[in-house]
Amino acid sequence: MKNRLIYDMPTRLFHWLFAGLFITAFLIAKNADDESPVFSYHMLAGLLLVFTVLLRIAWGFLGSKHSRFASFALHPKDLVAYFSGILLDDKRKWAGHNPASSWATLAMLALSLGLGITGYLMASGQKETFEDIHELLANGFLVVVLLHVAGVALHALRHRDGIAMTMIDGAKSDIPQTQTISNSKPAVALLFVGLVTTFAVHLARNFDGQKQTLNFFGTTLHLGENEGDDD
């Protein structure tokens, strides 16, 4: 079975950066209390995560064939057929995102934005109002992630097509030539890395570790419990 290029480089870079930032933010939140200086990095990782999501949303309209939201299999009948196929051992292949991963991707993007908005509001002084919503969104995100990982594992066991490597080399096996992409968009990937790096540097330069505050484009965000330090 010949491997053919399906996912461009910006999409693959986003996938791994997105996963790494979520894991970082989630583990810090679960293992460090609000008073710990380490907790600030949960908030910083969250802000960087939202920035990458905004870039991915833009790429969902401007990117190559299987990176665009228009290519996602979002019709309810496709989702029903996909899960029915699992039970009936239907081995239909999807060139890009299958119905389950299409919905999972949109859910994770939406939950990320919700986490970013509620986290920002909490850091702006409305912690009591939005803390429960933020935690609910985080737990919902984790559920979607675990279901997505389980789905990838199930697919790999059923099809044995090396899908686990798809987000590394961007290729899938036994895909029609008409469904492939001719360019992995390395220049856009370099721009993506540059934008994310620039934003990360901006956060680092405006972060006060002692006070656990961040000057976020003119707004002071409190990333921990040391709110009295500015008084």
C-alpha positions as CSV (number, residue, x, y, z in Angstrom):
1,M,0.0,0.0,0.0
2,K,1.4,3.3,-1.1
3,N,1.5,6.2,1.3
4,R,0.2,9.5,0.0
5,L,0.4,13.0,1.5
6,I,-2.8,14.1,3.1
7,Y,-2.1,16.6,5.9
8,D,0.1,19.6,5.5
9,M,2.9,20.6,7.9
10,P,1.0,23.5,9.6
11,T,-1.8,21.1,10.6
12,R,0.6,18.5,11.9
13,L,2.6,21.1,13.9
14,F,-0.7,22.5,15.4
15,H,-1.8,19.0,16.4
16,W,1.3,18.3,18.5
17,L,1.6,21.8,19.9
18,F,-2.0,21.7,20.9
19,A,-1.7,18.3,22.6
20,G,1.5,19.4,24.4
21,L,0.0,22.6,25.7
22,F,-3.2,21.0,26.9
23,I,-1.4,18.2,28.7
24,T,0.9,20.8,30.3
25,A,-1.9,23.1,31.4
26,F,-4.0,20.2,32.7
27,L,-1.3,18.5,34.7
28,I,-0.2,21.7,36.3
29,A,-3.9,22.5,37.3
30,K,-4.3,19.0,38.8
31,N,-1.0,19.0,40.7
32,A,-0.4,22.6,41.8
33,D,-2.7,24.7,44.0
34,D,-3.5,28.3,43.2
35,E,-1.0,29.6,45.7
36,S,1.9,27.8,44.0
37,P,4.2,29.9,41.7
38,V,4.0,26.9,39.3
39,F,0.2,27.5,38.8
40,S,1.0,30.6,36.8
41,Y,2.4,28.4,34.0
42,H,-1.0,26.7,33.7
43,M,-2.4,30.1,32.7
44,L,0.4,30.9,30.4
45,A,0.1,27.6,28.7
46,G,-3.6,28.2,28.4
47,L,-3.1,31.5,26.7
48,L,-0.6,30.1,24.3
49,L,-3.0,27.2,23.6
50,V,-5.8,29.7,22.7
51,F,-3.4,31.6,20.4
52,T,-2.6,28.4,18.5
53,V,-6.3,27.5,18.2
54,L,-7.0,30.9,16.6
55,L,-4.3,30.2,14.1
56,R,-5.8,26.8,13.4
57,I,-9.2,28.3,12.9
58,A,-7.8,30.6,10.3
59,W,-6.0,27.7,8.6
60,G,-9.4,25.8,8.7
61,F,-10.6,28.3,6.1
62,L,-7.3,29.0,4.2
63,G,-5.4,25.7,4.4
64,S,-5.0,22.8,2.1
65,K,-7.8,20.3,1.3
66,H,-8.0,18.2,4.4
67,S,-7.1,21.0,6.8
68,R,-10.2,23.0,5.9
69,F,-13.4,22.7,7.9
70,A,-15.3,22.3,4.7
71,S,-13.7,18.9,4.2
72,F,-14.9,17.6,7.6
73,A,-17.5,14.9,7.6
74,L,-20.1,16.6,9.8
75,H,-23.4,15.3,8.5
76,P,-25.2,13.3,11.2
77,K,-25.8,10.4,8.8
78,D,-22.0,10.1,8.2
79,L,-21.5,9.9,12.0
80,V,-24.2,7.2,12.3
81,A,-22.7,5.3,9.4
82,Y,-19.2,5.5,10.9
83,F,-20.3,4.0,14.2
84,S,-22.5,1.4,12.5
85,G,-19.5,0.5,10.4
86,I,-17.5,-0.2,13.5
87,L,-20.1,-2.8,14.6
88,L,-20.5,-4.2,11.1
89,D,-16.8,-4.3,10.4
90,D,-17.2,-1.9,7.5
91,K,-13.6,-0.8,6.6
92,R,-14.5,2.3,4.6
93,K,-11.5,4.7,4.6
94,W,-11.7,8.5,4.9
95,A,-9.0,10.4,3.2
96,G,-9.0,13.2,5.8
97,H,-10.9,13.4,9.1
98,N,-13.4,10.7,9.6
99,P,-16.8,11.7,11.1
100,A,-15.7,11.0,14.7
101,S,-12.5,12.9,14.4
102,S,-14.2,15.7,12.6
103,W,-16.6,16.3,15.5
104,A,-13.9,15.7,18.1
105,T,-11.7,18.3,16.4
106,L,-14.4,20.9,16.4
107,A,-15.4,20.1,20.0
108,M,-11.8,20.5,21.2
109,L,-11.4,23.8,19.4
110,A,-14.6,25.1,20.9
111,L,-13.7,23.9,24.4
112,S,-10.3,25.5,24.1
113,L,-11.9,28.8,23.3
114,G,-14.3,28.4,26.2
115,L,-11.4,27.6,28.6
116,G,-9.5,30.6,27.3
117,I,-12.4,33.0,27.8
118,T,-13.3,31.7,31.3
119,G,-9.6,31.6,32.3
120,Y,-9.1,35.2,31.2
121,L,-12.2,36.3,33.1
122,M,-11.0,34.5,36.2
123,A,-7.6,36.1,36.0
124,S,-9.3,39.5,35.5
125,G,-10.9,39.3,38.9
126,Q,-14.0,37.2,38.3
127,K,-12.7,33.9,39.6
128,E,-15.7,32.9,41.7
129,T,-18.1,33.5,38.9
130,F,-16.3,31.4,36.3
131,E,-14.3,28.8,38.2
132,D,-16.9,26.1,38.1
133,I,-17.6,26.7,34.4
134,H,-13.8,26.6,33.6
135,E,-13.4,23.3,35.5
136,L,-16.4,21.8,33.7
137,L,-15.0,22.7,30.3
138,A,-11.6,21.3,31.3
139,N,-13.2,18.0,32.3
140,G,-15.3,17.9,29.1
141,F,-12.1,18.5,27.1
142,L,-10.4,15.6,28.8
143,V,-13.3,13.3,28.0
144,V,-13.2,14.3,24.3
145,V,-9.5,13.8,24.2
146,L,-9.7,10.3,25.8
147,L,-12.5,9.3,23.4
148,H,-10.5,10.6,20.4
149,V,-7.4,8.7,21.5
150,A,-9.5,5.5,22.0
151,G,-11.0,6.1,18.5
152,V,-7.6,6.3,16.9
153,A,-6.5,3.2,18.8
154,L,-9.6,1.3,17.6
155,H,-9.0,2.5,14.0
156,A,-5.4,1.3,14.1
157,L,-6.4,-2.1,15.4
158,R,-9.1,-2.6,12.7
159,H,-7.4,-1.1,9.7
160,R,-3.7,-1.6,10.5
161,D,-2.9,1.3,8.2
162,G,-0.4,3.2,10.3
163,I,-2.8,6.0,11.2
164,A,-0.7,6.7,14.3
165,M,2.0,8.1,12.0
166,T,-0.4,10.3,10.0
167,M,0.2,13.4,12.1
168,I,4.0,12.8,12.0
169,D,4.6,12.3,8.2
170,G,1.2,13.6,7.0
171,A,0.6,10.5,4.9
172,K,-2.0,7.7,4.7
173,S,-2.0,4.5,2.9
174,D,-4.3,3.3,0.1
175,I,-5.7,6.7,-0.6
176,P,-6.8,7.8,-4.1
177,Q,-4.5,10.2,-5.9
178,T,-7.3,12.6,-6.3
179,Q,-7.5,13.0,-2.5
180,T,-3.9,13.8,-1.9
181,I,-2.2,17.2,-1.6
182,S,0.9,18.2,-3.6
183,N,2.5,20.5,-1.1
184,S,3.0,20.3,2.6
185,K,3.2,24.1,3.0
186,P,6.6,24.4,4.7
187,A,6.6,28.2,4.4
188,V,3.3,28.5,6.2
189,A,4.6,26.1,8.8
190,L,7.6,28.3,9.4
191,L,5.3,31.3,9.7
192,F,3.2,29.4,12.2
193,V,6.2,28.6,14.3
194,G,7.3,32.2,14.1
195,L,3.9,33.6,15.2
196,V,3.6,31.1,18.1
197,T,7.2,31.8,19.2
198,T,6.6,35.6,19.1
199,F,3.5,35.3,21.2
200,A,5.3,33.1,23.7
201,V,8.1,35.6,24.0
202,H,5.6,38.4,24.5
203,L,4.0,36.4,27.3
204,A,7.4,35.7,28.9
205,R,8.5,39.4,28.7
206,N,5.3,40.6,30.3
207,F,5.1,38.0,33.0
208,D,6.1,38.9,36.6
209,G,6.9,35.7,38.4
210,Q,7.1,37.2,41.8
211,K,3.8,38.8,41.7
212,Q,2.3,36.1,39.5
213,T,0.8,38.8,37.2
214,L,0.8,39.2,33.4
215,N,0.5,42.5,31.6
216,F,-1.7,41.2,28.7
217,F,-1.9,44.0,26.2
218,G,-2.5,46.7,28.9
219,T,-4.7,44.5,31.2
220,T,-3.2,43.1,34.4
221,L,-4.1,39.4,34.8
222,H,-3.5,37.7,38.1
223,L,-2.3,34.2,37.4
224,G,-2.2,33.1,41.0
225,E,-3.5,34.0,44.4
226,N,-1.1,36.9,45.1
227,E,-3.5,39.6,44.1
228,G,-2.6,41.7,47.0
229,D,0.9,42.2,45.7
230,D,-0.1,45.1,43.4
231,D,-1.7,47.0,46.3
